[in-house]
């Protein structure tokens, strides 16, 4: 399972909710209902919408998937690899995906051997905090599934 980074974990949101509920309850017991509601409104207004980025990213992924992107399994098939890459990049162009989205969405469409290859390669590419762009993915993908010697024969 791939996770989106920089998102407030659910357990933190749950803890915040529980804390606010207890505070409102205590204020209500003291007869301070209006103040309790104002405190909640203020607290909610000051909290950044932690799900905003996730929701936008989720909508982008849903749009990507509605375009029926092909899956690449990683078997030796240079023509298939080239066709997969061309189709995925066509969808990226139409959707105006960012570099990060291209890597996330494109690698989401890898399965079997290709996914195993990517999962094992990714830590090497991310050494020293390097950000893996689509250019980097494409270079490594071509190196693995459409080698120079095959390209030279085409």
N, C-alpha and C positions, 0 to 999 in steps of 0.2 A: 504494500500500500504506500502510495506516495503522498506526502503531507505538504501543505503550503506553509511556508515559514512566516514569521513575524505576525502571527495571529494569536490573540489572547486565548489560552487554553480554556476549555469548557469548565473545568473545575474551578478556575479563578472566577469566572462569571457566576457560577453557582454559589461560591462563597460570598461574593458581593451581594447577590440576591438575598441569601440567607441573613446576612448582616443587616441589610436595609429593612427586611421584613421584621426582624427583631426590634430594630430601632423604632419603626413605625408602631409596632405593637406596644412598646413601652410608652411612647408618647401618647398613644390612644388611651392607655390605661390611666394616664395622668390627666386626661381630658383635653389634650392638646391636638385635636384632630386636624384643624386647619394648618397648624404648624407642621404636623406630620406630613400632610400632603405637599406642603411647600418644600419640605426637606427632600422628599422623594423627587419632586419636579426639578429641584436644583441639582441633586445628585445625578439624575439621569441626563440632564442638560450638560453637565460638565464632563461626563464620560464620553470618550470617543466611541464611535460606532465600530466596535471590534469586528463586526461581521460585514461591514461595507466592502472591504477588499475581497473577502471570501465570496460574497454574493456576486460581485462583478466577475471574479475569476470563474465562479461556477457557471454563470451565464455564458461566458465566453467558451468554456468547455462544452456546454450544452449546444451552443451554436456550431462549434467545431464538429461535434458528433452528428448533428443533423445533416452535415455535408457528406456523411458516410465515408469517412476516410478509410483507406485500405489498411489492413494489418500486414506487418512484415514479420515472417517467422524466422528468417535468418538462414535458411537453407542455401546451398550454393546455387545461386541464380542471378548472375550479374544483370541480365536484362530485367528481371523482376525487381531487383534492388533499385535500378535506375528508374523504372516505371513508378515504384512506390514513392521514391524521393520526389519525382516530378509532380505526382498527384498531391502529395502532402503539401508541397510548396505552393501549388496552385491554390489550395484552400487557405493557406497562410496569407497569400497575397490578397485574396478577396476579403478576408476578415481583418486585414491590417494588423496582424499579430505582432506583439513585441518580441524581442529576441528571447526573453525568458519564457514567454508563452509558447514560442515555437519549440523550444527544447522540451518543455513539459508536455505539450500536446503531442508532439511528434513521437517522443519516447513512450508515451502512453499507448501508442499503436504498435509497439514492438511486443512480440510474444515468443514463447518457446526459446529457442537458442539465441535469437536476437536480443531478447530481454535479458537473458542470463549474461550475454556479452556486455550489454550496457551497464547492468548493475555491478559487474565486476570492474569495468573500466572507469566508471564515474568517480570513485574515491581518488584514483590517480590523477584525474583531470582537475579535481577540486583541491588539490594540495595547495597549501599556503593561502587558502581562501579565494582562489581563482574562481571567477564566474564562468560557467560553461555557456558559451553562446551557440547559436545555430551554426555559425561558421565552423566552430570547433567540432560540433557534433557531425556536421556534414563531411568534414575532412576525415574524421575517424571512421565514419560509416562507409565512405567511399574506399578508404584504405582497406577496410575489412571485407566489404561485400562487392566491390567493383575495382579490383586491383589494377595497378598500372599496366601489367602485361596484357590483361584482357582489354583495357581501354585502348591500348596501342593497336590491337587487332580490329577494332571497330571502325 
